[in-house]
Amino acid sequence: MNEIVINYKTSEKRFATVENDKVTKIFIEQPQDETKVGNIYVGKVIDVKNGMNACFVDIGTDKHGYVHRDQLPSYIQNEDPNKQYLSISKFVQKGEKLIVQVKKDETTIKGPLLTAVIELSGKRMVYIPEGGYIAVSKKGDEESRRKWRTLVQKHQMKHEGFIIRTNAFHSSEEEWLSELNMLRQKYVYIIKESYNLKPPALLEKSSMFENELMNELTHLTNGKVISDDQQLLQRLKQNHHSSEWEFSFHYSDENIFATYKIESEIEKSLRRVIWLENGSYLVIDETEALVSIDVNTGKFSGTKDFQDTVLQTNILAAKEMVRQLIIRDYGGIILVDFIDMKNEKHRQLVQKTIEEEVKKDSKYTRLVGFTTLGIFQLTRKKTKKSLAETLLTQCPVCAGRGKVESPETMAFRLERELLEKPFKEHEAVLIELTDEVKTIFCGENNVHLKRIEQSLHVQLFFSIIPSCRPIYYIRHFGSRKEISAKMNNGY
């Protein structure tokens, strides 16, 4: 039984996919993460830069958008064999209207990246009215890909381009044609609307959240959708004409994610250690450069020989590893350190398991394979921030390192700092510090404290402070009387 649970009535939009009682996907969109990617605008060309082979287009954002010459239909459709040597001013002029689509959001230093080659997404294809090429999903076998390429060429009109999705392989020609006609009509409507609007103006708004939802409905083909928002349910019913899906409204006052136990799954997906059902576990670390996953046998000892235990653990870990990649929405380079396998056939079995599991992923994943060091490499397409990047922020204590200085480090640092201070004019000092730092600093039976006081000819006064990390502060210098008075008055 497939279920899609949608929490939509709050500012943070969330949905989770549950297959056979196991969460397989979590998607969260916060207001600050709302993207303009996919939006279609009628813009005005503000500047044409021949030296950059690009133009800048006003679409109403703070910074003007950037369009490269190669992303202009007039360039793509030009039949001059030497067109790559022509400047952009041959294809677009300052002041003209231009229909563009956002490919990448603007940043603090750059405007949005735009294309004038519009893409309209459907269940079975991406329709590119001015694309001029045909691409077919690599997830199909060669026979299916040839069949669909031939079919598309039969119906392709001048300048049209297509990207055929995996879902098309399970559709009839009539279903595909029906969707194509709908997308063609949509494009005609967009063109007509652009004539009536003064640039800059929004022509078509794309919702990444609802697009992801529609992709899940198409991918899973059947099941139950439960949401806490009636209007969203109505839109999903209208846009997904299928009797295989049941749509249900969540009436309870309890949060829908709590009711269906999704909250606990989110909490698990933010943990560094993931325990497997046989007692083994994964350790997952996300860094700027890559995601590393380490597999450990843990409490699992197996019932046969050691290599059999290793194989069973690695196969189970491979399945959970892919599930975690999808749930956490990791992208980029991913390195998996499986438990070392001496048998090459065992490695092949683990790789075959990964190949089967990634077929469930809607995002493109490339398997590189095992390195000579036994590390399994793969890459996964990154389209948005990972779950951890969305929900977590950098720790103000450790600055994202995950570790802080130890009590020993701070105690020895305090000793060095005191030895550098000029104590000729002072006979006492007040130090604020955490209890564990004081314990290390003073030593057993205050042996270090006595040594330091004798060496510096000062008396040290301590005030214990609470802190989530070992720390100290040298607060006051003065006479013993002055420091003692401060201590008594709570300074």
Summary of the structure (lengths in Angstrom):
residues: 491
radius of gyration: 31.0
end to end distance: 66.0
largest distance: 97.8
contacts: 1422
relative contact order: 0.08
helix: 37%
strand: 27%
